[in-house]
Amino acid sequence: MAKKLLIIVIILSIFITTSCWSRKEIEDLGFIMGMGISKTDAGLYSIAAQLANPEAIASENPDQREIYTIIEAEGGTIFDALRNLSLESSRRLYFPHLVALVIDEKIAKNGMSEVVGLLVQDEEVRQGFYVFVSKVAPKDILDTPNTIGLLPAIALQEFAERQGAASKVYVSDFKSTLEASNNEVINYVTTLVELEPPPTEGEMELLKLTQIAVFDHDRLVGYLDLEQGQGYNFLTNNFDNGLIFFEKKTSNDLLTIEMLKSRTEVTPQYKNKEISFEVKVKASGNIAERTPHTTPPHELSILEVESQLNQVIEDKIYNVICAAQNEFEVDIFNFSAFFARKYPKEFQKYKNQWNSVFAQTEISVEVATEVIHSALKLNEGDD
């Protein structure tokens, strides 16, 4: 925690130690770390900004609510609200350190184009910050202290960068949002952030990434649960060190497999004017945990474990494919890019109605896994 806060202070202090004709004094700037956009019941846009307080961050034992300030303003348009926001701060609002943008679900359902259009015009706004969807007021998300002592926006950034530990969600950055908004063929996902009740009375509410938000072009159309999220990450080559849990069929042992590597290849086919895709997944992992059903534990067959692991991963992938084709009718995996590269001429025929074509496309999945070693004594269980 202290290391993270020190890094923030160093970054903000750069402005003090540099000297040039266009320098900006740190005491004149309001460093926006997080921003939320929503709509009021009256139809006005509301923008909440989380500003870092460098002096409090640099103190020895800063209070959670002293290291940042929340300011909020409304307007008839997003640009109007942003301009009004500047009236709430005595310092000039400064965007280059923005790390998290939280969008209200209602705005996401109507389309992200207006949000993207505004932010991309500001030359100070960098495109590497993460984008989240929220069902509660974004201000509440940005004003939720955490147990690790970070600014809430920095905590969201940490969650996004460590999502591979479970591979159940996927958080997109602003660049991906921009690409989806500017290209009608590209679809887009990011993640829903929610407030979780405190574990015990007197403790803080917790921020938690709970579901993958699915977009048709730039409009939110629904969510994937965490199991479907794993299938999505397998399909899109974003599965990184996640865990697969299942009950072994022949013995009822409970097994947890830590996946170490995963590689997915997608091959499009076009025959007799029919489009299809072949998906091949190669993955490796180890047995991280085994709870034997019998005592003493029986001998564990690695070949049986691999066979069932193949099936479990296939089921996860087919589950998310079914949701994409039948529930959303959206190519959330952007298989269009594979088809366009291999069949550019044919793709032009289907480009304008690609999601409808994708919903009817046959997709086959083949998974091959290898359990390369175990953290346990393979033939003795978990004693």
C-alpha positions in Angstrom: 0.0 0.0 0.0 2.8 2.4 1.0 4.6 1.6 -2.3 1.5 2.4 -4.4 0.9 5.7 -2.6 4.6 6.6 -3.0 4.4 6.0 -6.8 1.4 8.3 -7.0 3.2 11.0 -5.1 6.2 10.7 -7.4 4.1 10.9 -10.5 2.3 14.0 -9.3 5.5 15.6 -8.1 7.1 15.4 -11.5 5.3 18.7 -12.3 7.3 20.4 -9.5 10.7 19.3 -10.7 10.3 19.9 -14.4 10.8 23.3 -15.9 9.7 24.5 -19.4 7.7 27.3 -20.9 4.4 25.3 -20.8 4.8 23.9 -17.3 1.8 23.4 -15.1 2.3 23.9 -11.4 1.1 21.1 -9.3 -0.7 23.4 -6.9 -2.7 24.8 -9.8 -4.0 21.4 -11.1 -6.8 19.1 -10.0 -5.6 15.6 -10.9 -8.6 13.5 -12.0 -8.0 9.9 -11.3 -11.5 8.6 -11.8 -14.6 9.8 -13.5 -18.2 8.7 -13.6 -21.0 9.6 -16.0 -24.7 9.1 -15.4 -28.1 10.7 -16.1 -30.5 12.3 -13.6 -34.2 11.6 -13.4 -34.7 15.0 -15.1 -32.6 13.9 -18.1 -29.5 15.9 -17.3 -26.1 14.4 -17.5 -24.2 14.1 -14.3 -20.4 13.9 -14.0 -18.6 12.9 -10.9 -14.8 13.3 -10.7 -12.4 11.8 -8.2 -9.5 14.2 -7.6 -6.3 13.1 -5.9 -5.1 15.1 -2.9 -1.3 14.9 -3.2 -0.7 16.5 0.2 -2.8 13.9 2.0 -1.3 11.0 0.0 2.2 12.1 1.0 1.4 12.2 4.7 2.5 9.4 6.9 -0.8 7.8 7.8 -3.5 9.4 5.5 -7.1 8.9 6.3 -9.0 7.0 3.6 -11.3 9.8 2.8 -8.7 12.5 2.8 -6.6 11.1 -0.1 -9.3 12.1 -2.6 -12.1 14.6 -3.2 -15.3 14.0 -5.1 -16.8 16.8 -7.1 -20.0 16.6 -9.2 -21.8 18.7 -11.7 -24.8 18.5 -14.1 -25.5 19.7 -17.6 -27.8 19.4 -20.6 -25.0 17.6 -22.5 -21.9 15.7 -21.3 -19.7 18.6 -22.5 -21.9 21.1 -20.6 -21.7 19.0 -17.4 -17.9 18.8 -17.8 -17.6 22.5 -18.2 -19.8 23.0 -15.1 -17.6 20.6 -13.3 -14.7 23.1 -13.6 -16.8 25.5 -11.6 -16.7 23.1 -8.6 -12.9 23.1 -8.4 -10.5 25.9 -7.6 -7.9 24.1 -9.6 -7.8 23.4 -13.3 -9.0 19.9 -14.0 -6.2 17.7 -15.4 -7.0 14.5 -17.2 -3.7 12.7 -18.1 -3.7 10.6 -14.9 -7.3 9.3 -15.4 -7.2 5.6 -14.8 -10.9 4.6 -14.5 -14.1 5.7 -16.2 -17.4 4.4 -14.7 -20.5 4.6 -17.0 -24.0 4.3 -15.7 -25.9 1.3 -17.1 -28.7 3.6 -18.5 -26.2 5.5 -20.6 -24.4 2.3 -21.7 -27.8 0.9 -22.9 -28.4 4.0 -25.1 -24.9 3.9 -26.6 -21.4 4.9 -25.7 -20.7 7.1 -28.8 -21.5 10.4 -27.1 -19.2 9.6 -24.2 -16.4 8.5 -26.5 -16.9 11.4 -28.8 -16.3 13.9 -26.0 -13.3 12.3 -24.4 -11.5 11.6 -27.7 -11.6 15.3 -28.5 -9.6 16.2 -25.4 -6.0 16.0 -26.2 -5.1 15.6 -22.6 -7.1 12.4 -22.3 -5.0 9.3 -22.8 -6.6 6.1 -24.1 -5.2 3.6 -21.7 -7.6 4.1 -18.8 -10.2 1.3 -18.0 -13.9 1.5 -18.6 -16.5 0.0 -16.3 -20.3 -0.2 -16.2 -22.3 0.3 -13.0 -25.9 -0.2 -12.0 -25.6 2.2 -9.1 -24.5 5.8 -9.3 -20.9 6.0 -10.6 -20.3 8.6 -7.8 -21.0 5.9 -5.2 -18.4 3.6 -6.9 -15.8 6.4 -6.9 -16.5 7.3 -3.3 -16.0 3.8 -1.8 -12.8 3.6 0.3 -11.0 0.3 0.4 -9.1 -1.8 2.8 -5.8 -1.5 0.9 -5.6 2.2 1.3 -5.8 3.1 -2.4 -7.8 5.8 -4.2 -10.9 4.0 -5.4 -9.9 4.7 -9.0 -6.5 3.1 -8.5 -8.2 0.1 -6.8 -10.3 -0.3 -10.0 -7.2 -0.1 -12.1 -5.6 -2.8 -9.9 -8.6 -5.1 -10.3 -8.5 -4.6 -14.1 -4.8 -5.4 -14.3 -5.1 -8.5 -12.1 -8.2 -9.9 -13.8 -6.1 -12.8 -15.2 -5.8 -14.3 -11.7 -9.4 -15.7 -12.1 -10.0 -15.1 -15.9 -13.7 -14.7 -15.2 -14.1 -11.1 -16.2 -12.5 -8.9 -18.9 -12.1 -5.1 -18.5 -11.6 -3.1 -21.7 -9.6 0.1 -21.9 -10.8 3.3 -23.6 -9.0 2.5 -26.8 -11.1 -0.7 -27.3 -14.2 1.4 -26.5 -13.2 3.9 -29.2 -12.6 1.2 -31.8 -16.0 -0.4 -31.2 -17.8 3.0 -31.4 -16.1 3.8 -34.7 -16.6 0.4 -36.4 -20.1 -1.0 -36.7 -18.7 -4.6 -37.2 -16.7 -4.6 -34.0 -18.5 -5.5 -30.8 -17.2 -4.9 -27.4 -17.3 -6.2 -23.8 -16.1 -4.8 -20.5 -17.0 -5.5 -16.9 -19.7 -4.5 -14.4 -18.5 -3.1 -11.1 -20.8 -3.4 -8.1 -20.8 -2.6 -4.4 -20.7 -5.6 -2.2 -22.1 -5.4 1.4 -19.4 -5.3 4.1 -18.5 -8.8 5.5 -19.3 -7.7 9.0 -21.0 -4.8 10.7 -18.7 -1.8 10.9 -16.6 -2.7 7.9 -16.4 -1.0 4.5 -18.5 -1.8 1.5 -16.4 -3.5 -1.1 -15.9 -2.9 -4.9 -16.3 -6.1 -6.9 -16.1 -7.0 -10.6 -19.1 -9.3 -11.0 -20.1 -9.8 -14.7 -19.0 -9.2 -18.2 -21.0 -6.4 -19.9 -21.9 -7.3 -23.5 -22.3 -4.6 -26.1 -23.9 -4.7 -29.6 -21.5 -2.3 -31.3 -21.6 0.4 -28.6 -24.9 -0.4 -26.8 -25.1 -2.5 -23.7 -27.4 -5.5 -24.3 -26.8 -7.8 -21.3 -24.3 -9.6 -19.1 -22.3 -12.9 -18.9 -21.9 -14.6 -15.6 -18.5 -15.6 -14.3 -18.7 -19.1 -15.7 -19.5 -17.7 -19.2 -16.7 -15.2 -18.6 -14.2 -18.0 -18.4 -15.5 -19.4 -21.7 -15.2 -15.9 -23.2 -11.6 -15.6 -22.1 -10.7 -19.0 -23.5 -12.2 -18.1 -26.9 -10.5 -14.7 -27.1 -7.1 -15.8 -25.9 -7.4 -13.9 -22.6 -7.4 -16.8 -20.2 -4.5 -16.4 -17.9 -3.8 -18.5 -14.8 -7.4 -19.0 -13.9 -8.7 -22.0 -12.0 -11.0 -24.8 -13.2 -13.0 -26.7 -10.6 -14.9 -29.9 -11.1 -15.9 -33.2 -9.5 -14.2 -36.2 -11.0 -16.7 -38.6 -12.5 -15.2 -41.9 -11.5 -14.4 -41.1 -7.9 -16.3 -37.9 -7.0 -13.0 -36.3 -5.9 -13.1 -32.5 -6.0 -10.3 -31.2 -8.3 -9.0 -27.7 -8.8 -6.8 -27.2 -11.9 -4.6 -24.2 -12.1 -4.3 -23.3 -15.8 -0.8 -22.2 -16.7 -1.0 -21.7 -20.5 -3.8 -21.5 -23.0 -3.8 -20.8 -26.7 -6.9 -20.7 -29.0 -6.9 -20.8 -32.8 -10.0 -19.8 -34.8 -10.3 -21.0 -38.4 -13.1 -19.7 -40.6 -14.5 -21.9 -43.4 -16.7 -20.8 -46.3 -18.3 -23.6 -48.4 -21.4 -23.6 -50.5 -22.1 -20.1 -49.2 -22.2 -21.4 -45.6 -19.9 -19.8 -42.9 -18.5 -21.9 -40.1 -15.7 -21.7 -37.6 -13.4 -24.3 -36.1 -12.1 -23.4 -32.6 -9.1 -25.3 -31.2 -7.9 -24.8 -27.7 -4.6 -26.1 -26.3 -4.0 -25.6 -22.6 -1.9 -26.9 -19.8 -2.1 -26.8 -16.1 -1.5 -28.6 -12.8 -3.6 -30.0 -10.1 -3.6 -27.3 -7.5 -6.0 -29.0 -5.0 -7.6 -32.4 -4.6 -10.2 -33.4 -2.0 -10.5 -37.2 -2.1 -13.9 -38.8 -1.8 -12.6 -42.0 -0.2 -10.1 -42.9 2.5 -7.4 -43.9 1.8 -7.3 -42.0 -1.5 -7.3 -44.1 -4.7 -4.8 -43.8 -7.4 -5.4 -40.7 -9.6 -5.4 -41.2 -13.4 -4.0 -38.1 -15.1 -5.4 -39.3 -18.4 -8.9 -39.3 -16.9 -8.3 -35.9 -15.4 -7.2 -34.5 -18.8 -10.2 -36.0 -20.5 -12.7 -34.5 -18.1 -10.9 -31.2 -18.1 -11.3 -31.1 -21.9 -15.0 -31.6 -21.5 -15.4 -29.0 -18.7 -13.6 -26.3 -20.8 -15.6 -27.3 -23.9 -18.8 -26.9 -21.9 -17.8 -23.4 -20.7 -17.0 -22.4 -24.3 -20.2 -23.8 -25.8 -22.2 -22.1 -23.0 -20.9 -18.7 -23.9 -21.3 -19.3 -27.6 -24.9 -20.3 -27.0 -25.5 -17.0 -25.1 -23.8 -14.9 -27.8 -25.8 -16.5 -30.7 -29.2 -17.1 -29.1 -29.5 -14.6 -26.2 -27.7 -11.6 -27.6 -27.3 -12.4 -31.3 -24.0 -10.5 -31.1 -20.5 -11.6 -32.2 -18.9 -10.7 -28.9 -15.8 -12.7 -29.9 -15.3 -10.6 -33.1 -14.9 -13.7 -35.3 -15.7 -11.3 -38.1 -12.0 -10.3 -38.1 -10.9 -13.9 -38.8 -13.5 -14.3 -41.6 -12.6 -10.9 -43.1 -8.9 -11.7 -43.2 -9.4 -15.1 -45.0 -12.3 -14.1 -47.2 -12.2 -10.4 -47.7 -14.4 -10.3 -50.8 -17.1 -12.6 -49.3 -17.0 -10.6 -46.1 -18.3 -7.5 -47.9 -21.5 -9.3 -48.6 -22.2 -10.0 -45.0 -20.6 -7.0 -43.3 -23.8 -5.0 -42.8 -25.7 -7.8 -41.2 -22.8 -9.7 -39.6 -24.4 -10.2 -36.2 -27.4 -11.9 -37.7 -25.1 -14.1 -39.9 -23.0 -14.9 -36.8 -26.1 -16.0 -34.8 -26.8 -18.8 -37.4 -23.1 -19.8 -37.9 -21.9 -23.3 -37.0 -19.1 -23.3 -34.5 -17.2 -26.4 -33.5 -14.9 -26.6 -30.5 -12.0 -28.9 -29.8 -10.0 -28.8 -26.5 -6.8 -30.6 -25.8 -5.3 -30.1 -22.3 -2.2 -31.4 -20.6 -1.7 -31.8 -16.8 2.0 -31.3 -16.7 2.6 -31.7 -13.0 0.8 -31.4 -9.7 1.4 -29.4 -6.5 0.1 -32.6 -4.7 1.2 -36.2 -4.4 -0.8 -37.3 -7.4 -1.5 -40.9 -6.2 -2.2 -40.1 -2.6 -4.7 -37.3 -2.5 -4.5 -34.3 -0.3 -3.4 -35.7 3.0 
